[in-house]
Amino acid sequence: MMLRRWFSQMGFGPRAAKAIVAMNAAVLLSLVPDLGQAVDSGKLVEKNGEYVFVESMDPATRLLLERSYEKGIITQEERDKAIKESESRAYLMQPSFKLWYDRGFNFSMNDNAFLLKIRGRLQMRETTRWRNDAWRNPGDAKNYPELLGVFGDYRANRSDDFYTQFNIRRARLLFLGHLINPDFKYFVQLGFETAENAQTPGAANLLDFYFLSTHFSLFNVQAGQYKVFFNRSQINNTASMQFAERSLVQDAFTASGLNRRDVGITIMNDDEVYPVNYYLGVYNGAGPLFNRYGTYDSEEATVGCPGGQTGGNPFPSPAGCPTNSRNLNANFRNEMDKLMYAGRLQWNIMGRPGYGEGDLAYSEKPQMAVGGGLAYNPGINTSTDNAFVGIDLANLNFRRQLATFGNGRQLGWGVVNYLTHAFDGVFKYRGFSLQGEYYFKNVERTFKGAPCLQTAGSGGPCTAQAPGLLGNSTGFYVQSGYYLIPRKVEVAARYSYWDPDTNASGDLIKQLDASINWFPFGTYDYQVMLTYTNLAMGTGGYAIGRSSPLPSTGGSQSTVPCPATFPSGCVPLDARGGTLIENAIRLQFQIFF
């Protein structure tokens, strides 16, 4: 009792006290000649909170040896030799690897030169939403247009006013660990999910595959395909969000303007060691599993002459250019010398709040950080040099990514350069969390004039131009949450604001989200989330190259009559209607094992 009280006064818990007693007993036993041999041939093993001494040799065999030695049947030398050979055999016969489960299936070599952890994650969701009549007429063809056919013909995103469906929103398989030594890490993530508005069934996709060297804490190196280290909401994993989905503005302001993932290399310091963290990276700037050599313009076989879907040039052609012939179109690859550059700087003012949303850890001390990112992605070809987006033969990968992430208004403006800024901050303390980000994207067009919408006939002259020029893009969000029951039940709210074209009016996008989240085991691995969303999307402004059948509303937004001599048909201005309103409820269950 006195010994137990002394350990308690010294600050040692029951487990630590038992370990100290066991270790001291082992030391004392080793000092006794007759018993030292037993200590040398065993080890202390922790089992269910208790430290137990386990002999290396089978106890029955050990007993027979000891009895034979005591009766003089064998000598001490023979006994020691038998014990040594038995232990050597046991060591050689033991498996050279370990296999266990701990938040994933783990496989490791005994020398720790290799580790593989396999994990799986499923997000099953039921979505019910109500939309107003504006979604039926005119719908949205500016921010999230639907791209159809090999020529990328645009259609408006229209729908009925009521929707209810089940969806496997995310299904992931992860492989992670290290090679050679723990400082050379790898990470592979496969995705099998389908987005709510996907037009085709989901398929297996390689989301992430990279290697990370942590040999030097000041200069960690990561290479492969992964999320660009740019802003907080994109770095954060979807397993640790406070809402069922990122807000629209968060998806729109990625580093590349196309996708949150890219192929490249990043140098950074260890964010667990230094209070100020930096990230400097160079990437293709073309999105996941893609490089710029795969992009091309549609061009005639005659160098410098634009191509198109059908005969006739939609723009006045340079001197000496023939009338377009579809079977003569050539794929001209350019802008292949361009790369994307991105950087991020973060200061952990208090503690280390990390990138996960909410304060699930119920921080006993305040956690606070501020950061900012800058990304430059030049040479993004949003259309070919004929500028008639829906009728050219250019590669569609860039356009599909722009439309998927809500940057559809930037389509059709030729080659553009993106310079994107992001500033963010986060605070967490005792279940309360607050974070927000501000974005600004400068869209620089290499072709400065207003695009031609219509010509009098094959080869021109131009009879109608775009009514205005594309502007920049800006937006922000702020969100907060609090755990009503620490580590179990959280409520959260978020407000987002997005101006997709600063030169246009009536095009603002505003979003309000509220969520209640239940974590039955106090971790993100198992959670039930109920999120309500109210979305208001303006249909004002202008977006080039939107195809029929979109209604004409007259006035400044009406389409210019199409002359019969124009061989490719007219590409009218998009219709302008009322604000698109959506109310949605998403019930989501996540299991991460």
C-alpha positions as CSV (number, residue, x, y, z in Angstrom):
1,M,0.0,0.0,0.0
2,M,2.8,2.4,0.9
3,L,4.5,1.6,-2.5
4,R,1.3,2.2,-4.4
5,R,0.7,5.5,-2.6
6,W,4.3,6.6,-3.4
7,F,3.8,5.9,-7.1
8,S,0.6,7.8,-7.0
9,Q,2.3,10.8,-5.4
10,M,5.0,10.7,-8.0
11,G,2.4,10.9,-10.8
12,F,2.7,7.4,-12.1
13,G,-0.5,5.6,-13.2
14,P,-1.2,1.9,-12.4
15,R,0.2,0.7,-15.7
16,A,3.4,2.7,-15.3
17,A,3.8,1.5,-11.7
18,K,3.5,-2.2,-12.7
19,A,5.9,-1.7,-15.6
20,I,8.5,-0.1,-13.2
21,V,8.1,-2.9,-10.7
22,A,8.5,-5.6,-13.4
23,M,11.6,-4.0,-14.9
24,N,13.2,-3.6,-11.5
25,A,12.5,-7.2,-10.7
26,A,14.1,-8.3,-14.0
27,V,17.2,-6.3,-13.1
28,L,17.4,-7.9,-9.6
29,L,16.9,-11.4,-11.1
30,S,19.7,-10.8,-13.6
31,L,22.1,-10.2,-10.7
32,V,21.5,-13.7,-9.2
33,P,23.7,-16.2,-11.1
34,D,21.3,-19.2,-10.8
35,L,18.4,-17.1,-12.0
36,G,20.1,-14.9,-14.5
37,Q,19.8,-17.5,-17.2
38,A,16.0,-17.4,-17.0
39,V,16.0,-13.7,-17.4
40,D,18.3,-13.7,-20.4
41,S,16.0,-16.2,-22.2
42,G,12.8,-14.2,-21.9
43,K,11.3,-10.8,-22.1
44,L,8.6,-8.6,-20.6
45,V,5.4,-8.4,-22.6
46,E,2.4,-6.1,-22.1
47,K,-0.9,-7.9,-22.2
48,N,-4.2,-6.3,-21.3
49,G,-2.5,-3.6,-19.2
50,E,-0.3,-6.1,-17.3
51,Y,3.5,-6.7,-17.8
52,V,4.1,-10.4,-17.9
53,F,7.5,-12.2,-18.1
54,V,7.5,-14.7,-21.0
55,E,10.3,-17.2,-21.5
56,S,11.7,-17.7,-25.0
57,M,11.8,-21.5,-24.5
58,D,8.7,-23.7,-24.1
59,P,8.2,-24.0,-20.3
60,A,7.8,-27.9,-20.4
61,T,11.0,-28.3,-22.3
62,R,12.7,-25.9,-19.9
63,L,11.5,-27.9,-16.9
64,L,12.9,-31.1,-18.3
65,L,16.3,-29.5,-18.9
66,E,16.4,-28.1,-15.4
67,R,15.5,-31.4,-13.8
68,S,18.0,-33.3,-15.9
69,Y,20.7,-30.8,-14.9
70,E,19.8,-31.0,-11.2
71,K,20.0,-34.8,-11.3
72,G,23.3,-34.7,-13.0
73,I,22.1,-36.3,-16.2
74,I,23.4,-33.4,-18.3
75,T,26.1,-30.9,-17.6
76,Q,25.6,-27.1,-17.3
77,E,27.3,-26.6,-20.6
78,E,24.9,-29.1,-22.3
79,R,22.0,-27.4,-20.7
80,D,23.1,-23.9,-21.8
81,K,23.8,-25.1,-25.3
82,A,20.3,-26.7,-25.6
83,I,18.7,-23.5,-24.4
84,K,20.7,-21.4,-26.9
85,E,19.9,-23.7,-29.8
86,S,16.2,-23.8,-28.9
87,E,16.0,-20.0,-28.8
88,S,17.9,-19.6,-32.1
89,R,15.6,-22.1,-33.8
90,A,12.5,-20.2,-32.4
91,Y,13.9,-17.0,-33.7
92,L,14.6,-18.4,-37.2
93,M,11.2,-20.1,-37.3
94,Q,9.1,-17.0,-36.4
95,P,7.3,-15.1,-39.2
96,S,9.3,-12.3,-40.8
97,F,6.2,-10.1,-40.9
98,K,3.4,-8.9,-38.7
99,L,-0.3,-8.7,-39.7
100,W,-2.9,-6.8,-37.5
101,Y,-5.9,-4.5,-37.7
102,D,-5.8,-1.0,-36.3
103,R,-8.0,1.5,-38.2
104,G,-7.1,-0.4,-41.3
105,F,-5.5,-3.7,-42.2
106,N,-1.7,-3.5,-41.5
107,F,1.1,-5.5,-42.9
108,S,4.7,-4.9,-41.8
109,M,8.1,-6.5,-41.9
110,N,9.8,-7.2,-38.6
111,D,12.7,-4.8,-39.4
112,N,10.1,-2.0,-40.2
113,A,11.5,-1.6,-43.7
114,F,8.1,-1.9,-45.2
115,L,4.6,-1.0,-44.0
116,L,1.3,-1.3,-45.8
117,K,-2.0,-0.1,-44.4
118,I,-5.2,-0.7,-46.4
119,R,-8.3,1.3,-45.6
120,G,-11.8,1.7,-47.1
121,R,-14.3,4.5,-46.9
122,L,-18.0,4.7,-47.9
123,Q,-20.3,7.7,-47.9
124,M,-23.9,6.6,-48.6
125,R,-26.3,9.4,-49.1
126,E,-30.0,10.2,-49.6
127,T,-30.8,13.5,-51.2
128,T,-34.1,15.3,-51.4
129,R,-34.3,18.7,-53.0
130,W,-36.9,21.2,-54.3
131,R,-36.2,23.7,-57.1
132,N,-38.2,26.6,-58.4
133,D,-39.6,27.0,-61.9
134,A,-36.6,28.9,-63.1
135,W,-34.7,25.5,-63.1
136,R,-37.1,24.4,-65.9
137,N,-36.9,27.7,-67.8
138,P,-34.2,28.7,-68.5
139,G,-32.2,26.5,-66.2
140,D,-28.4,27.0,-65.8
141,A,-26.1,27.0,-68.8
142,K,-23.6,29.5,-67.6
143,N,-21.9,28.1,-64.5
144,Y,-22.6,24.4,-64.8
145,P,-23.5,23.7,-68.5
146,E,-23.8,20.2,-69.8
147,L,-21.3,19.2,-72.5
148,L,-22.5,16.8,-75.1
149,G,-21.0,15.0,-78.1
150,V,-17.4,15.0,-79.4
151,F,-17.6,18.7,-80.2
152,G,-18.6,19.8,-76.6
153,D,-22.0,21.2,-77.6
154,Y,-23.4,23.0,-74.6
155,R,-26.9,22.5,-73.2
156,A,-28.6,24.1,-70.2
157,N,-28.8,22.2,-67.0
158,R,-32.6,21.9,-66.5
159,S,-34.6,19.8,-64.1
160,D,-38.0,19.2,-62.5
161,D,-38.8,20.9,-59.2
162,F,-38.6,17.8,-57.0
163,Y,-35.8,15.2,-56.7
164,T,-35.1,12.3,-54.3
165,Q,-32.4,9.7,-54.9
166,F,-29.9,7.5,-53.2
167,N,-26.2,8.0,-54.1
168,I,-22.9,6.4,-53.3
169,R,-21.2,9.8,-53.0
170,R,-17.8,8.5,-52.1
171,A,-16.3,5.0,-52.2
172,R,-12.6,5.0,-51.6
173,L,-9.9,2.4,-51.3
174,L,-6.6,3.6,-49.7
175,F,-3.1,2.1,-49.6
176,L,-0.5,3.9,-47.5
177,G,2.7,3.2,-45.6
178,H,6.4,3.4,-46.1
179,L,9.2,1.8,-48.1
180,I,12.9,1.1,-47.1
181,N,12.3,3.2,-43.9
182,P,9.6,5.2,-42.2
183,D,10.8,8.5,-43.8
184,F,10.0,7.3,-47.4
185,K,6.2,7.2,-47.5
186,Y,3.7,6.4,-50.2
187,F,-0.1,7.0,-50.6
188,V,-2.5,5.6,-53.2
189,Q,-6.2,6.4,-53.3
190,L,-8.8,4.9,-55.7
191,G,-12.3,6.4,-56.1
192,F,-15.4,4.5,-57.3
193,E,-18.1,7.1,-56.5
194,T,-20.6,8.9,-58.7
195,A,-21.5,12.6,-58.3
196,E,-25.1,13.5,-57.7
197,N,-25.4,15.1,-61.2
198,A,-23.2,12.7,-63.1
199,Q,-24.4,11.9,-66.6
200,T,-22.6,8.6,-66.8
201,P,-22.1,5.7,-64.3
202,G,-19.1,5.9,-62.0
203,A,-15.9,4.0,-62.7
204,A,-12.7,3.4,-60.9
205,N,-10.4,6.4,-60.9
206,L,-6.9,7.0,-59.6
207,L,-7.3,10.0,-57.3
208,D,-3.9,10.1,-55.6
209,F,-0.6,8.4,-56.0
210,Y,2.5,10.0,-54.6
211,F,5.7,9.5,-52.7
212,L,6.8,11.7,-49.7
213,S,10.3,12.0,-48.3
214,T,10.5,13.2,-44.7
215,H,14.2,12.6,-44.2
216,F,14.8,16.4,-43.7
217,S,12.0,18.1,-41.6
218,L,12.8,21.4,-43.2
219,F,12.7,20.1,-46.8
220,N,10.1,17.4,-47.2
221,V,9.5,16.4,-50.9
222,Q,6.3,15.1,-52.3
223,A,5.9,14.0,-55.9
224,G,3.1,12.4,-57.9
225,Q,-0.6,13.2,-58.2
226,Y,-2.4,14.7,-55.2
227,K,-4.3,17.7,-54.0
228,V,-2.4,20.9,-54.6
229,F,-1.3,22.6,-51.4
230,F,-3.1,25.9,-52.0
231,N,-6.1,26.6,-49.7
232,R,-7.6,25.1,-46.6
233,S,-10.9,23.8,-47.9
234,Q,-9.1,21.9,-50.8
235,I,-6.4,20.3,-48.6
236,N,-9.0,19.1,-46.1
237,N,-10.1,15.5,-46.5
238,T,-13.9,14.9,-47.2
239,A,-13.9,12.4,-44.4
240,S,-13.6,15.3,-41.9
241,M,-16.0,17.9,-43.1
242,Q,-18.8,19.5,-41.2
243,F,-21.2,19.4,-44.2
244,A,-22.2,16.7,-46.7
245,E,-20.6,18.8,-49.6
246,R,-18.1,21.6,-50.1
247,S,-19.9,24.8,-51.0
248,L,-19.9,25.8,-54.7
249,V,-17.5,28.6,-54.1
250,Q,-15.0,26.3,-52.5
251,D,-14.9,24.0,-55.6
252,A,-14.7,26.9,-58.0
253,F,-11.4,28.4,-56.6
254,T,-8.9,25.6,-57.0
255,A,-5.3,26.4,-57.8
256,S,-5.5,25.4,-61.4
257,G,-9.1,26.6,-62.0
258,L,-9.8,23.1,-63.3
259,N,-9.5,20.5,-60.5
260,R,-8.2,20.3,-56.9
261,R,-5.7,17.5,-57.9
262,D,-2.8,17.8,-60.3
263,V,0.5,16.1,-61.2
264,G,3.7,17.7,-59.9
265,I,6.2,18.1,-57.1
266,T,6.1,20.0,-53.9
267,I,8.7,21.1,-51.3
268,M,7.5,21.8,-47.8
269,N,8.5,21.7,-44.1
270,D,7.1,19.4,-41.5
271,D,3.9,21.0,-40.1
272,E,4.2,19.0,-36.9
273,V,7.6,20.5,-36.1
274,Y,7.6,24.2,-37.3
275,P,5.0,26.8,-36.3
276,V,5.3,28.4,-39.8
277,N,4.7,26.1,-42.7
278,Y,5.5,26.7,-46.4
279,Y,4.5,24.7,-49.5
280,L,6.1,25.4,-52.9
281,G,5.0,23.4,-55.9
282,V,5.3,23.0,-59.7
283,Y,2.5,21.1,-61.6
284,N,1.2,20.4,-65.0
285,G,-1.8,22.6,-64.4
286,A,-4.0,20.3,-66.5
287,G,-5.8,18.3,-63.8
288,P,-5.4,14.7,-62.7
289,L,-3.9,12.1,-65.0
290,F,-3.4,14.6,-67.8
291,N,-0.7,16.8,-69.3
292,R,-0.8,19.6,-71.8
293,Y,0.4,17.5,-74.7
294,G,-3.0,15.9,-74.7
295,T,-4.7,19.2,-75.5
296,Y,-5.0,20.6,-79.0
297,D,-6.6,23.2,-81.3
298,S,-8.7,22.4,-84.3
299,E,-6.7,23.6,-87.3
300,E,-6.8,23.2,-91.1
301,A,-4.0,21.3,-92.7
302,T,-2.8,24.8,-93.9
303,V,-0.8,26.2,-91.0
304,G,-2.5,29.1,-89.3
305,C,-6.0,28.5,-90.7
306,P,-8.7,27.8,-88.1
307,G,-10.8,24.6,-88.3
308,G,-14.4,23.8,-87.4
309,Q,-17.1,21.2,-87.3
310,T,-18.5,22.0,-90.7
311,G,-17.4,23.9,-93.8
312,G,-17.0,27.6,-93.5
313,N,-14.9,29.7,-91.1
314,P,-16.9,31.4,-88.4
315,F,-14.4,34.2,-88.3
316,P,-12.8,36.2,-91.1
317,S,-10.0,33.9,-92.2
318,P,-6.4,34.9,-92.8
319,A,-5.4,35.5,-96.4
320,G,-4.8,32.2,-98.2
321,C,-6.9,30.0,-96.0
322,P,-9.2,27.6,-97.7
323,T,-12.8,27.0,-96.8
324,N,-13.0,24.6,-93.9
325,S,-13.2,20.9,-94.6
326,R,-13.8,18.7,-91.7
327,N,-11.8,15.8,-93.0
328,L,-8.7,18.0,-93.3
329,N,-8.8,19.3,-89.7
330,A,-5.5,18.8,-87.9
331,N,-4.8,18.7,-84.2
332,F,-2.4,21.4,-83.5
333,R,-0.7,21.2,-80.1
334,N,0.5,24.3,-78.4
335,E,1.0,25.9,-75.0
336,M,3.0,22.8,-74.1
337,D,5.8,24.8,-72.4
338,K,3.4,26.0,-69.7
339,L,3.5,24.8,-66.1
340,M,1.5,25.8,-63.0
341,Y,3.2,27.3,-60.0
342,A,1.5,27.3,-56.6
343,G,2.6,28.2,-53.1
344,R,1.1,28.4,-49.6
345,L,2.2,29.9,-46.3
346,Q,0.6,29.1,-42.9
347,W,1.3,30.4,-39.4
348,N,0.1,28.3,-36.5
349,I,-0.4,31.1,-34.0
350,M,-1.7,28.9,-31.2
351,G,-1.4,25.1,-31.2
352,R,-2.0,23.1,-34.4
353,P,-5.6,23.2,-35.5
354,G,-4.9,21.1,-38.6
355,Y,-7.1,21.0,-41.7
356,G,-10.0,18.9,-40.4
357,E,-13.2,20.9,-40.0
358,G,-14.7,21.2,-36.5
359,D,-13.1,20.6,-33.1
360,L,-13.8,16.9,-32.7
361,A,-10.7,16.6,-30.4
362,Y,-12.4,19.1,-28.0
363,S,-9.2,21.1,-27.7
364,E,-8.4,22.0,-24.1
365,K,-6.2,24.9,-25.3
366,P,-7.0,27.4,-28.1
367,Q,-5.9,26.4,-31.6
368,M,-5.5,29.1,-34.2
369,A,-3.9,29.5,-37.6
370,V,-3.9,31.8,-40.6
371,G,-2.7,31.1,-44.1
372,G,-2.7,32.2,-47.7
373,G,-2.0,30.8,-51.1
374,L,-1.0,32.0,-54.6
375,A,-1.3,30.0,-57.8
376,Y,-0.5,31.0,-61.4
377,N,-1.7,28.7,-64.2
378,P,-1.1,30.1,-67.7
379,G,-2.2,28.9,-71.2
380,I,-5.6,27.3,-70.4
381,N,-7.4,27.0,-73.8
382,T,-11.1,27.4,-73.2
383,S,-11.9,27.2,-76.9
384,T,-10.1,27.0,-80.3
385,D,-9.1,30.0,-82.3
386,N,-12.5,30.1,-84.0
387,A,-14.1,30.9,-80.6
388,F,-17.3,29.1,-81.5
389,V,-17.2,26.8,-78.5
390,G,-19.9,24.4,-79.5
391,I,-18.7,23.6,-83.0
392,D,-14.9,23.0,-82.9
393,L,-12.8,19.9,-82.5
394,A,-10.6,21.0,-79.7
395,N,-9.9,18.6,-76.8
396,L,-12.7,18.7,-74.3
397,N,-10.8,17.9,-71.1
398,F,-10.2,21.5,-70.0
399,R,-13.8,22.4,-70.8
400,R,-15.3,19.5,-68.9
401,Q,-13.3,20.4,-65.8
402,L,-14.3,24.0,-66.0
403,A,-17.9,23.1,-66.3
404,T,-17.8,20.5,-63.6
405,F,-16.3,22.9,-61.0
406,G,-18.7,25.8,-61.9
407,N,-16.4,28.0,-64.0
408,G,-18.5,27.6,-67.1
409,R,-18.7,31.4,-67.7
410,Q,-14.9,31.3,-68.6
411,L,-15.5,29.0,-71.5
412,G,-15.2,30.3,-75.0
413,W,-12.8,33.1,-74.3
414,G,-9.8,31.6,-76.0
415,V,-6.5,31.1,-74.1
416,V,-6.6,32.5,-70.6
417,N,-4.1,32.8,-67.7
418,Y,-5.3,32.3,-64.1
419,L,-3.8,34.1,-61.2
420,T,-5.6,33.0,-58.0
421,H,-5.3,34.3,-54.5
422,A,-6.6,32.7,-51.3
423,F,-6.6,33.8,-47.7
424,D,-7.9,31.6,-44.8
425,G,-8.1,31.4,-41.0
426,V,-9.2,28.9,-38.4
427,F,-9.9,28.9,-34.6
428,K,-10.8,25.9,-32.4
429,Y,-11.4,25.7,-28.7
430,R,-13.4,23.3,-26.5
431,G,-15.7,22.1,-29.2
432,F,-16.1,25.4,-30.9
433,S,-14.7,26.1,-34.4
434,L,-14.7,29.0,-36.8
435,Q,-13.0,29.1,-40.2
436,G,-13.3,31.1,-43.4
437,E,-11.6,31.8,-46.7
438,Y,-11.5,34.7,-49.2
439,Y,-10.7,34.1,-52.9
440,F,-9.9,36.2,-55.9
441,K,-9.1,35.0,-59.4
442,N,-7.7,37.2,-62.1
443,V,-8.6,35.9,-65.5
444,E,-6.3,37.3,-68.1
445,R,-7.4,36.8,-71.7
446,T,-4.7,36.6,-74.4
447,F,-7.2,37.7,-77.0
448,K,-8.3,41.1,-75.7
449,G,-11.1,42.0,-78.1
450,A,-14.8,41.0,-77.9
451,P,-15.3,37.6,-79.6
452,C,-17.3,37.5,-82.8
453,L,-20.7,35.8,-82.5
454,Q,-21.8,35.9,-86.1
455,T,-20.6,36.5,-89.6
456,A,-22.4,37.5,-92.7
457,G,-21.2,34.2,-94.3
458,S,-18.3,32.0,-94.8
459,G,-15.1,34.0,-94.0
460,G,-16.9,37.1,-92.6
461,P,-17.3,40.0,-92.1
462,C,-18.3,39.9,-88.4
463,T,-21.8,41.2,-87.9
464,A,-22.2,40.6,-84.1
465,Q,-19.8,40.6,-81.2
466,A,-20.1,39.7,-77.5
467,P,-22.0,42.5,-75.7
468,G,-19.4,42.6,-72.9
469,L,-16.0,41.3,-71.8
470,L,-15.4,38.6,-69.2
471,G,-14.4,39.9,-65.8
472,N,-12.6,38.3,-62.8
473,S,-14.0,36.1,-60.1
474,T,-14.2,36.5,-56.4
475,G,-15.9,34.9,-53.4
476,F,-15.7,33.8,-49.8
477,Y,-17.2,31.6,-47.2
478,V,-17.4,31.5,-43.4
479,Q,-18.5,28.5,-41.2
480,S,-18.8,27.7,-37.5
481,G,-19.7,24.7,-35.4
482,Y,-20.1,23.6,-31.8
483,Y,-20.2,20.2,-30.1
484,L,-23.4,20.1,-28.0
485,I,-22.1,16.8,-26.6
486,P,-18.2,16.7,-26.7
487,R,-16.9,14.5,-29.5
488,K,-20.4,13.1,-30.1
489,V,-23.0,15.7,-31.4
490,E,-22.1,18.8,-33.4
491,V,-24.2,21.6,-35.0
492,A,-22.6,23.7,-37.8
493,A,-23.6,26.5,-40.2
494,R,-22.0,28.0,-43.3
495,Y,-22.5,31.0,-45.5
496,S,-20.9,31.3,-49.0
497,Y,-20.8,34.2,-51.5
498,W,-19.6,33.9,-55.1
499,D,-19.4,36.4,-58.0
500,P,-18.3,34.4,-61.0
501,D,-18.0,37.4,-63.3
502,T,-17.1,40.8,-61.9
503,N,-18.1,42.6,-65.2
504,A,-21.6,41.2,-65.0
505,S,-24.7,41.9,-62.9
506,G,-27.4,39.6,-61.6
507,D,-25.1,36.6,-61.5
508,L,-24.3,36.3,-57.8
509,I,-24.4,32.9,-56.2
510,K,-25.3,32.7,-52.5
511,Q,-25.4,29.5,-50.4
512,L,-26.5,28.8,-46.8
513,D,-25.8,25.4,-45.1
514,A,-26.8,24.0,-41.7
515,S,-25.8,20.6,-40.4
516,I,-26.2,18.4,-37.4
517,N,-23.6,15.6,-37.1
518,W,-23.4,12.5,-34.9
519,F,-20.2,10.7,-34.1
520,P,-21.2,7.6,-32.1
521,F,-17.6,6.6,-31.3
522,G,-16.0,10.0,-31.1
523,T,-14.1,9.8,-34.4
524,Y,-14.6,10.7,-38.0
525,D,-14.6,7.0,-38.9
526,Y,-18.2,6.6,-38.2
527,Q,-20.7,9.4,-38.6
528,V,-24.2,10.3,-39.5
529,M,-24.7,13.8,-41.0
530,L,-27.9,15.7,-41.8
531,T,-27.3,18.8,-43.9
532,Y,-29.7,21.4,-45.2
533,T,-28.8,23.7,-48.1
534,N,-30.4,26.8,-49.5
535,L,-28.9,27.9,-52.9
536,A,-29.7,31.1,-54.9
537,M,-28.0,31.3,-58.3
538,G,-28.4,34.4,-60.5
539,T,-28.9,33.9,-64.2
540,G,-27.7,37.4,-65.3
541,G,-24.6,38.3,-67.2
542,Y,-23.3,36.8,-70.3
543,A,-21.7,33.5,-71.3
544,I,-20.4,32.9,-74.8
545,G,-21.2,30.0,-77.0
546,R,-24.4,28.6,-75.4
547,S,-26.3,26.5,-77.9
548,S,-30.0,26.1,-78.7
549,P,-32.6,25.3,-77.6
550,L,-32.5,28.2,-75.2
551,P,-35.4,30.7,-75.2
552,S,-34.9,34.3,-76.2
553,T,-36.2,36.9,-73.8
554,G,-35.9,39.9,-76.0
555,G,-34.1,43.1,-75.3
556,S,-30.4,43.2,-74.7
557,Q,-30.3,39.5,-74.1
558,S,-32.1,38.5,-77.3
559,T,-30.3,36.5,-80.0
560,V,-29.2,38.1,-83.3
561,P,-31.2,36.7,-86.3
562,C,-29.3,34.0,-88.0
563,P,-28.7,34.6,-91.7
564,A,-29.4,31.7,-94.0
565,T,-25.9,32.1,-95.5
566,F,-24.2,31.2,-92.2
567,P,-23.2,27.6,-92.7
568,S,-22.6,26.6,-89.1
569,G,-25.8,28.0,-87.7
570,C,-26.1,30.6,-84.9
571,V,-24.9,30.3,-81.3
572,P,-27.2,32.6,-79.5
573,L,-26.8,34.4,-76.2
574,D,-28.0,32.4,-73.2
575,A,-31.4,33.2,-71.9
576,R,-31.8,35.2,-68.7
577,G,-34.5,34.3,-66.3
578,G,-35.2,34.6,-62.6
579,T,-32.9,33.5,-59.8
580,L,-32.5,29.7,-59.6
581,I,-33.5,28.6,-56.1
582,E,-32.7,25.2,-54.6
583,N,-33.5,23.7,-51.2
584,A,-31.9,20.4,-50.4
585,I,-31.7,17.9,-47.5
586,R,-28.9,15.4,-47.5
587,L,-28.8,12.5,-45.1
588,Q,-25.3,10.9,-45.2
589,F,-23.8,7.9,-43.4
590,Q,-20.0,7.4,-43.4
591,I,-17.9,4.4,-42.4
592,F,-14.1,4.6,-42.6
593,F,-12.5,1.3,-41.7
